[in-house]
Amino acid sequence: MTNKQMKLGAFFNLPGHHVASWRYPSTDPRRTLDLEYLKELAQTAERGKFDMIFFADILGLKRLGNFATSTIKLDPLIIISALAAVTRNIGLTATLTTTYNEPFQVARKFAAIDHLSGGRAGWNVVTSGNEKEAQLFGKEKHLEHARRYERAEEFVELTKKLWFSIEEEALVIDKENGRFLDVDKVHPVDHQGEWFKVQGLLDAPSTPQGYPVIVQAGSSEAGKELAAKTAEVIFTAWQTLEEAQAFYRDVKGRLAKYGRQPDDLKIMPGVFITVAHTEAEAIAKRKELNSYISPEVGLEYLSNFIGIDLSGYDEDAPLPASGEKEDKTNPQTRTNIIRALAEREGLSTLREVYEFIAGARGHREIVGTPAQIADQLEEWFLNDGADGFNIMPPTFPEGLNDIVELVIPELQRRGLFRTEYESHTLRGNLGLSVPVHPYSKQPQQSHQ
């Protein structure tokens, strides 16, 4: 038994993380647009005591007729707004890019969700790695990698200023004396930066968490530095304990120069889990999912990760060398992971590679019994490879149900995961402190 408690996110990628999840018999892809279905999934995750539900987002993907996963989806910010009304304790994290939004918009939307949820909002900060997003927003050219991160750093800094512009205690609401606001606790923003020039106030006070939890998913050098400075949770992708430990040491080691402690940032690698009562049953389930991948979809799927157009390739051909048109300003972190994975696993054909990554997308994959899965999660958790995990079910609802009913109880039995929520806020459940307000110099009260 251990006193350490791992943190767990339920990564909602509907209709499932496996690329062929939409063809799985128990999956109904039409229901991903149905609020009642989303409510059922959220309440299942909350029953499992997950710290948060996490929605990724990427725009401008090439549309392929039979490529359902991540192709047809709703705005995750709207989804978590709706889910706030039908859940009580679980955190609600949505992705919003700093490349094609403005700080005031983001501050205002997330402040509303944090207030309405009682302090359960999280913002996954991304910088739009897909260059096709530029075309959706009328831009002739996508910002290069380094410049996107420079913009992101200033974006987050300014968003926090807006969240702090009206202190929570500014709302006096003294009816007898006709005093609504304490103007001494109102702090207009006057930001003059390279990317943004903003003057004014957010029209909402600081939120129940001080501000929403800041999440990030970058593993490049620029991404790690931004995470060390601003992030409170970081999602990442590693295949081996040694790689995960190196990343963990690297990022945690950068915190001190920003006046932060190791526990101020939770590192939660993604893990794709296929679980069943027996190992043979779990392997058969994974094999069945792979049987639904058409070569056309498999090659397109793999193309997105290695930066080479594989359409027209024979699926039994070998993985080609890196493309000559690679963007040297954009570190191909996931591409490198997948190429290393193919070499380590001895995957000799394109089919073998796309089947191997069909669910995990370069994240770690575990197939087995509840005890086998818990063994591997425990090893990483107790050996400084992770503070927790972002769990990726292969299908919804079946894959999520399996994890809640089989894996979670095993982790609880070992004393590695909570049996009840500690708090009503995302910060409280993650063990993160409430930010110090820059004007009060004292921590705001945490709404437990």
C-alpha positions in Angstrom: 0.0 0.0 0.0 1.1 3.6 -0.6 -0.1 7.0 0.5 0.5 8.3 -3.0 -2.6 8.7 -5.1 -2.5 8.7 -8.9 -4.5 11.2 -10.9 -6.6 10.0 -13.8 -8.2 11.7 -16.7 -10.9 10.1 -18.9 -9.9 11.1 -22.5 -13.1 11.4 -24.5 -12.4 10.9 -28.2 -15.7 9.9 -29.6 -16.8 7.4 -30.8 -13.6 5.8 -29.5 -9.8 6.1 -29.5 -9.4 3.2 -31.9 -9.5 4.4 -35.5 -12.2 1.7 -36.3 -14.2 2.2 -33.1 -17.2 3.4 -35.1 -17.5 0.0 -36.7 -17.4 -1.9 -33.4 -20.8 -3.6 -32.7 -21.6 -1.9 -29.4 -20.8 1.6 -30.7 -23.4 4.0 -32.1 -21.5 6.9 -33.8 -24.7 8.9 -34.2 -25.0 9.2 -30.4 -21.8 11.3 -30.2 -24.1 14.3 -31.1 -26.6 13.4 -28.5 -26.5 15.2 -25.1 -28.2 12.4 -23.3 -25.4 10.0 -24.4 -22.6 12.5 -23.5 -24.3 12.8 -20.1 -24.3 9.0 -19.6 -20.6 8.9 -20.4 -19.7 11.8 -18.1 -21.6 10.2 -15.3 -19.9 6.9 -15.9 -16.5 8.6 -15.6 -17.6 10.4 -12.4 -18.8 7.1 -11.0 -15.2 5.9 -11.6 -13.9 8.9 -9.6 -11.8 10.2 -12.5 -10.2 13.6 -11.8 -11.4 15.0 -15.1 -12.9 14.4 -18.5 -10.6 15.6 -21.2 -11.5 16.6 -24.8 -8.8 17.2 -27.3 -9.5 19.2 -30.4 -7.9 19.8 -33.8 -9.4 21.6 -36.8 -8.7 21.4 -40.5 -8.1 17.7 -40.7 -8.3 16.2 -44.2 -11.7 14.6 -44.5 -11.8 11.0 -45.5 -15.2 9.4 -46.0 -14.6 6.4 -43.8 -12.4 8.0 -41.2 -14.8 8.7 -38.3 -12.7 9.3 -35.3 -12.0 13.1 -34.8 -13.7 13.9 -38.1 -17.3 14.6 -37.0 -17.4 16.3 -33.6 -18.9 19.1 -31.6 -17.1 22.0 -30.0 -15.7 20.6 -26.8 -16.2 23.9 -24.9 -19.9 23.7 -25.6 -19.9 20.1 -24.5 -18.3 20.7 -21.1 -20.7 23.6 -20.5 -23.6 21.2 -20.9 -21.9 18.5 -18.8 -21.3 21.0 -15.9 -25.1 20.8 -15.3 -25.2 17.0 -15.0 -22.1 16.2 -12.9 -21.0 17.3 -9.4 -17.3 16.6 -8.8 -15.5 15.6 -12.0 -13.3 18.2 -13.8 -14.2 19.3 -17.3 -11.2 20.1 -19.5 -11.5 21.3 -23.1 -8.9 22.2 -25.7 -8.7 25.7 -27.2 -5.9 27.0 -29.4 -3.9 30.1 -28.7 -3.1 30.5 -32.4 -6.6 31.2 -33.7 -8.4 32.8 -30.7 -8.0 35.9 -28.6 -7.2 36.0 -24.9 -10.4 38.0 -23.9 -12.6 35.4 -25.6 -10.9 32.5 -24.0 -10.8 34.1 -20.5 -14.5 35.0 -20.7 -15.7 31.5 -21.9 -13.6 29.5 -19.3 -14.5 31.9 -16.5 -18.2 31.3 -17.2 -17.7 27.5 -17.2 -15.6 27.6 -14.0 -18.3 29.6 -12.2 -21.2 27.6 -13.4 -19.5 24.3 -12.6 -18.4 25.4 -9.1 -14.7 25.3 -10.0 -14.3 22.3 -12.3 -13.0 23.9 -15.5 -9.6 23.1 -17.2 -8.2 24.7 -20.3 -5.9 22.5 -22.5 -3.6 25.1 -24.1 -2.5 24.1 -27.6 -0.8 26.0 -30.5 -2.5 24.4 -33.6 0.1 22.0 -35.0 -2.0 21.4 -38.1 -1.1 24.0 -40.8 -4.5 23.5 -42.5 -6.2 25.4 -39.6 -4.8 28.6 -41.1 -7.1 28.2 -44.1 -10.2 28.0 -41.9 -9.4 31.3 -40.3 -8.5 33.2 -43.5 -4.7 33.2 -42.9 -2.4 32.7 -45.9 0.3 31.1 -43.8 0.5 29.1 -40.6 2.8 30.4 -37.9 6.0 28.4 -37.5 6.5 26.3 -34.4 8.7 28.7 -32.4 6.5 31.7 -33.1 3.3 29.8 -32.1 4.9 29.1 -28.7 5.9 32.7 -28.2 2.4 33.8 -28.9 1.0 31.1 -26.6 3.2 32.3 -23.7 2.0 35.8 -23.9 -1.6 34.6 -24.6 -1.7 32.6 -21.3 0.0 35.5 -19.3 -2.7 38.0 -20.6 -5.6 35.5 -20.0 -4.5 35.2 -16.4 -4.4 39.0 -16.0 -8.0 39.1 -17.3 -9.1 36.4 -14.9 -7.6 38.4 -12.0 -9.0 41.8 -13.2 -12.0 41.7 -10.8 -11.2 40.1 -7.4 -13.8 37.7 -6.0 -14.2 39.9 -3.0 -15.0 42.9 -5.2 -18.6 41.8 -5.2 -19.9 43.6 -2.1 -23.6 43.6 -3.0 -24.5 45.8 0.0 -28.2 46.5 -0.8 -28.7 48.7 2.3 -26.0 51.2 1.4 -26.3 50.9 -2.3 -22.8 49.5 -2.9 -22.4 46.8 -5.5 -18.6 46.7 -6.1 -15.5 47.5 -4.1 -13.6 49.4 -6.8 -10.4 49.0 -4.9 -10.6 45.3 -5.8 -11.1 46.1 -9.6 -7.9 46.1 -11.6 -8.2 47.2 -15.3 -5.7 45.4 -17.6 -3.3 47.5 -19.6 -1.3 45.0 -21.6 1.1 46.1 -24.2 3.0 43.1 -25.7 4.4 41.8 -28.9 1.3 39.9 -29.8 -1.5 41.6 -27.9 -2.5 45.1 -26.9 -5.5 44.9 -24.5 -7.1 47.4 -22.2 -10.1 46.8 -20.0 -11.7 44.3 -17.7 -13.2 40.8 -17.8 -16.9 41.1 -16.9 -16.7 38.3 -14.3 -14.9 38.1 -11.0 -12.1 35.6 -10.3 -13.4 32.1 -10.4 -13.9 29.5 -7.6 -10.4 28.1 -8.5 -8.8 31.5 -8.8 -8.7 30.6 -12.5 -9.3 27.3 -14.4 -6.6 24.6 -14.3 -4.0 25.1 -17.1 -3.3 21.9 -19.0 -0.8 21.4 -21.8 0.2 18.6 -24.2 3.4 19.7 -25.8 6.6 17.6 -25.5 8.9 19.6 -27.8 11.6 21.7 -26.2 9.4 24.8 -26.5 6.5 22.9 -25.2 8.4 21.6 -22.1 9.5 25.2 -21.3 6.0 26.6 -21.7 4.7 23.8 -19.5 7.3 24.5 -16.8 6.3 28.2 -16.7 2.5 28.0 -17.0 1.0 24.5 -17.0 -0.4 22.7 -14.0 -1.1 19.4 -15.8 0.8 18.1 -18.8 -0.3 15.2 -21.1 2.4 13.5 -23.0 3.2 10.3 -24.9 5.9 7.8 -24.1 6.3 4.1 -24.7 8.9 3.0 -22.1 9.4 3.7 -18.4 12.9 5.0 -19.1 11.6 7.6 -21.6 8.8 8.6 -19.2 11.3 9.0 -16.3 13.6 11.1 -18.4 10.7 13.4 -19.5 9.5 13.6 -15.9 12.9 14.6 -14.5 13.4 17.1 -17.3 10.1 19.0 -16.9 10.0 18.8 -13.1 13.6 20.1 -13.1 12.6 23.2 -15.0 10.1 24.4 -12.4 12.4 25.9 -9.8 13.6 28.7 -12.1 9.9 29.9 -12.3 9.5 29.7 -8.5 7.5 26.5 -8.7 7.5 23.3 -6.7 7.5 19.8 -8.3 3.9 19.1 -7.1 2.7 22.3 -8.9 2.7 20.3 -12.2 1.1 16.9 -12.6 2.5 14.8 -15.5 -0.1 12.4 -16.9 1.0 10.3 -20.0 -1.7 8.9 -22.2 -2.5 5.2 -21.9 -4.7 3.2 -24.3 -6.2 0.3 -22.4 -8.0 -2.8 -23.6 -9.1 -4.8 -20.6 -11.0 -8.0 -20.0 -11.3 -10.7 -17.4 -8.7 -12.9 -19.1 -5.6 -11.9 -21.1 -6.8 -14.0 -24.1 -10.2 -12.2 -24.1 -8.5 -8.8 -24.1 -6.1 -9.8 -26.9 -9.1 -11.1 -29.0 -11.0 -7.8 -28.4 -8.0 -5.8 -29.6 -7.6 -8.1 -32.6 -11.3 -7.7 -33.5 -11.0 -3.9 -33.5 -8.0 -4.1 -35.9 -10.1 -6.3 -38.2 -12.4 -3.4 -38.9 -9.6 -1.1 -40.3 -9.7 -0.8 -44.1 -6.3 -0.4 -45.7 -7.4 3.0 -47.1 -8.2 4.3 -43.6 -5.1 2.7 -42.0 -2.8 4.3 -44.5 -4.4 7.7 -44.2 -4.3 7.4 -40.4 -0.6 6.6 -40.5 0.1 9.5 -42.9 -1.1 12.0 -40.4 1.5 10.9 -37.9 4.6 10.5 -40.1 4.1 13.5 -42.4 4.2 11.4 -45.6 1.2 10.8 -47.9 0.8 7.1 -48.0 -2.3 7.0 -50.2 -1.8 4.5 -53.0 1.0 2.6 -51.1 0.7 -1.2 -50.7 -0.2 -1.8 -47.0 2.4 -4.6 -46.9 5.2 -2.3 -48.1 7.9 -1.1 -45.5 7.7 2.2 -43.7 9.3 4.8 -45.9 12.2 7.0 -44.8 11.5 10.6 -43.4 10.1 12.9 -46.0 12.3 15.6 -47.5 9.7 18.3 -47.0 9.7 18.0 -43.2 9.3 21.4 -41.4 12.6 21.8 -39.7 11.1 24.5 -37.4 8.5 22.0 -36.0 10.0 19.1 -34.0 8.3 15.9 -35.0 8.0 14.5 -31.5 5.1 12.1 -32.3 6.6 11.1 -35.6 9.9 10.1 -33.9 8.0 8.1 -31.2 6.2 6.1 -33.9 9.3 5.4 -35.9 11.2 4.3 -32.8 8.2 2.2 -31.8 8.2 0.5 -35.2 11.9 -0.3 -34.9 11.6 -1.6 -31.3 8.6 -3.8 -32.0 10.0 -5.1 -35.3 7.1 -3.8 -37.3 8.1 -4.4 -40.9 5.1 -3.3 -42.9 2.8 -0.3 -43.0 -0.1 -2.5 -42.0 1.7 -3.7 -38.9 2.5 -0.1 -37.9 -1.0 1.3 -38.4 -2.6 -1.7 -36.6 -0.1 -1.2 -33.7 -0.9 2.5 -33.3 -4.6 2.3 -34.3 -5.8 3.2 -30.8 -2.8 4.6 -28.9 -1.5 7.0 -31.6 2.0 6.8 -30.2 0.8 6.7 -26.6 1.5 3.7 -24.4 -0.8 0.7 -24.9 -1.7 -2.0 -22.4 -3.8 -5.0 -23.2 -4.7 -7.5 -20.5 -6.5 -8.3 -17.2 -7.2 -5.7 -14.5 -4.2 -6.9 -12.5 -1.9 -6.8 -15.5 -2.9 -3.3 -16.3 -2.7 -2.1 -12.7 0.8 -3.6 -12.5 2.1 -1.5 -15.3 0.4 1.7 -14.2 1.7 1.2 -10.7 5.3 0.6 -12.0 5.3 4.0 -13.8 3.5 5.8 -11.0 5.8 4.6 -8.1 9.0 5.0 -10.1 8.7 8.7 -11.1 7.4 8.1 -14.6 4.0 9.7 -14.0 1.8 11.5 -11.5 -1.2 9.8 -13.1 -2.5 8.9 -16.5 -4.9 10.2 -19.2 -6.9 7.0 -19.9 -7.9 6.3 -23.6 -10.7 3.8 -23.9 -10.8 2.0 -27.3 -14.5 2.4 -27.6 -17.5 4.2 -26.0 -19.4 3.3 -24.0 -18.1 -0.3 -23.8 -14.4 0.4 -23.4 -15.1 3.2 -20.8 -17.4 0.9 -18.9 -14.8 -1.9 -18.8 -12.2 0.5 -17.4 -14.5 1.8 -14.7 -15.8 -1.7 -13.7 -12.5 -3.6 -13.9 -9.4 -1.4 -13.7 -10.6 1.3 -11.3 -11.5 -1.2 -8.5 -8.1 -2.9 -8.9 -6.3 0.4 -8.4 -8.5 1.2 -5.4 -7.9 -2.2 -3.9 -4.1 -1.4 -4.1 -4.6 2.0 -2.4 -3.4 3.8 -5.5 -6.6 5.6 -6.4 -9.4 7.4 -4.5 -12.6 5.8 -3.5 -14.3 9.2 -2.9 -13.6 12.7 -4.2 -11.6 14.9 -1.9 -13.1 18.1 -3.3 -15.8 19.7 -5.4 -13.1 21.5 -7.5 -10.7 20.2 -10.1 -7.8 21.9 -8.2 -8.8 20.3 -5.0 -8.9 16.8 -6.5 -5.6 17.2 -8.3 -3.9 18.5 -5.2 -3.1 21.8 -6.8 -3.0 25.1 -4.8 -5.3 28.0 -5.6 -3.2 30.7 -7.4 -2.1 33.7 -5.4 -3.9 36.8 -6.6 -1.3 39.3 -7.8 -3.0 42.2 -6.0 -4.0 40.6 -2.7 -0.7 38.7 -2.4 -2.7 36.1 -0.4 -4.1 32.9 -1.7 -7.8 33.0 -2.5 -10.1 30.7 -0.5 -10.4 27.3 -2.2 -14.0 26.3 -2.7 -14.0 22.7 -1.5 
